[in-house]
Amino acid sequence: MKEKIFYFMIHAVPMDNNPEKEECVGAFINCWVKGSTYLTALNKAKKHIQYMTPNSSLLI
């Protein structure tokens, strides 16, 4: 199956155990991801974001 480019805007918020939770309200993360399906691309995006921001929870 040919891969497509998907766009996601994901809201990341600090987890309860994040020591900076009171200082941060979160962030919107925009990303373009290549995948064969929407769900494949979304899972790639979530894995990468969680790796880069381990103290954040994602709202999708």
Long-range contacts (C-beta under 8 A, 24 or more apart in sequence): 1-36, 1-37, 2-36, 3-34, 3-35, 3-36, 4-34, 4-35, 4-36, 4-41, 5-32, 5-33, 5-34, 6-32, 6-33, 6-34, 6-35, 6-38, 6-41, 6-42, 7-31, 7-32, 8-32, 8-33, 8-41, 8-42, 8-45, 8-60, 10-45, 10-46, 10-49, 10-58, 10-59, 10-60, 11-58, 11-59, 11-60, 12-49, 12-53, 12-56, 12-57, 12-58, 12-59, 13-56, 13-57, 13-59, 14-55, 14-56, 14-57, 15-55, 15-56, 15-57, 17-55, 18-55, 18-56, 20-55, 26-56, 27-56
